[in-house]
């Protein structure tokens, strides 16, 4: 087991676990938006960080930078996030398989 921390996270909002991977939702430094950090097995792209290499330490999901997260869900090898996209609208993002 490895104890790790997210170096840029202002405060942790939620922690989620999938099949052999983990995800946290944190307030971005300066507030106003969230950051998603993932690590663990990535055989199906479930981490959302590009590629399929396992990540032993938390990696920020850059594709969702600046978004407000309303809901995040981890499956065995997939992840969903519901984010604000402006004017009260929300959009579902999904990755993995």
C-alpha positions as CSV (number, residue, x, y, z in Angstrom):
1,X,0.0,0.0,0.0
2,X,1.2,3.5,-0.8
3,X,0.2,6.6,1.0
4,X,0.0,9.5,-1.5
5,X,-1.3,13.1,-1.6
6,X,-2.4,15.4,-4.4
7,X,0.1,18.2,-4.4
8,X,-2.1,21.0,-5.8
9,X,-5.4,20.2,-4.2
10,X,-6.9,23.0,-2.1
11,X,-9.4,20.7,-0.3
12,X,-10.8,17.2,-1.0
13,X,-14.5,17.2,-1.8
14,X,-15.1,13.5,-2.5
15,X,-13.3,10.1,-2.9
16,X,-14.4,7.4,-5.3
17,X,-13.1,3.9,-6.0
18,X,-13.5,1.8,-9.1
19,X,-12.1,-1.6,-10.0
20,X,-8.4,-1.3,-9.1
21,X,-8.3,2.5,-9.4
22,X,-9.2,5.6,-7.3
23,X,-10.5,9.1,-8.0
24,X,-10.8,12.2,-5.9
25,X,-12.6,15.5,-6.5
26,X,-10.9,18.5,-5.1
27,X,-11.3,22.3,-5.2
28,X,-8.8,23.8,-7.5
29,X,-6.4,26.3,-5.9
30,X,-8.1,29.7,-5.9
31,X,-11.5,28.0,-5.9
32,X,-14.2,28.4,-8.5
33,X,-13.8,25.0,-10.1
34,X,-12.9,21.4,-9.3
35,X,-10.0,19.1,-10.2
36,X,-10.2,15.4,-10.7
37,X,-7.2,13.3,-9.7
38,X,-7.0,9.6,-10.6
39,X,-4.5,6.8,-10.0
40,X,-4.2,3.0,-10.2
41,X,-4.9,0.5,-13.0
42,X,-5.6,2.1,-16.4
43,X,-5.9,-0.9,-18.8
44,X,-9.1,0.5,-20.4
45,X,-8.4,4.2,-20.1
46,X,-10.5,4.5,-17.0
47,X,-8.2,7.1,-15.5
48,X,-8.9,9.7,-18.2
49,X,-5.3,10.8,-18.4
50,X,-4.5,9.6,-21.9
51,X,-2.9,6.2,-22.7
52,X,-3.4,3.0,-20.8
53,X,-0.4,2.9,-18.5
54,X,-1.0,2.3,-14.8
55,X,-0.4,5.4,-12.7
56,X,0.9,4.7,-9.2
57,X,0.6,8.4,-8.1
58,X,-2.4,10.8,-8.5
59,X,-2.7,12.4,-12.0
60,X,-4.9,15.4,-12.7
61,X,-7.5,14.9,-15.5
62,X,-6.7,18.0,-17.6
63,X,-9.6,17.5,-20.0
64,X,-12.0,18.6,-17.3
65,X,-10.0,21.5,-16.0
66,X,-12.1,24.5,-15.0
67,X,-15.3,22.5,-14.6
68,X,-17.7,22.3,-11.6
69,X,-18.4,18.6,-10.8
70,X,-21.9,17.7,-9.8
71,X,-21.5,14.0,-9.7
72,X,-18.7,11.4,-10.4
73,X,-19.1,7.7,-10.6
74,X,-16.5,4.9,-11.0
75,X,-17.3,1.5,-12.4
76,X,-15.0,-1.4,-12.9
77,X,-13.1,0.1,-15.9
78,X,-15.1,3.3,-16.7
79,X,-15.8,6.7,-15.1
80,X,-18.6,9.2,-15.5
81,X,-18.7,12.9,-14.5
82,X,-21.5,15.3,-14.6
83,X,-20.2,18.9,-15.0
84,X,-21.5,22.4,-15.4
85,X,-20.9,23.8,-18.9
86,X,-22.4,27.3,-18.4
87,X,-25.8,28.9,-18.1
88,X,-27.0,26.2,-15.7
89,X,-26.5,23.5,-18.3
90,X,-24.8,20.2,-17.4
91,X,-23.0,17.7,-19.5
92,X,-22.0,14.0,-18.9
93,X,-18.5,13.0,-19.7
94,X,-17.5,9.3,-19.8
95,X,-14.2,7.5,-20.4
96,X,-12.8,3.9,-20.1
97,X,-14.9,0.9,-21.3
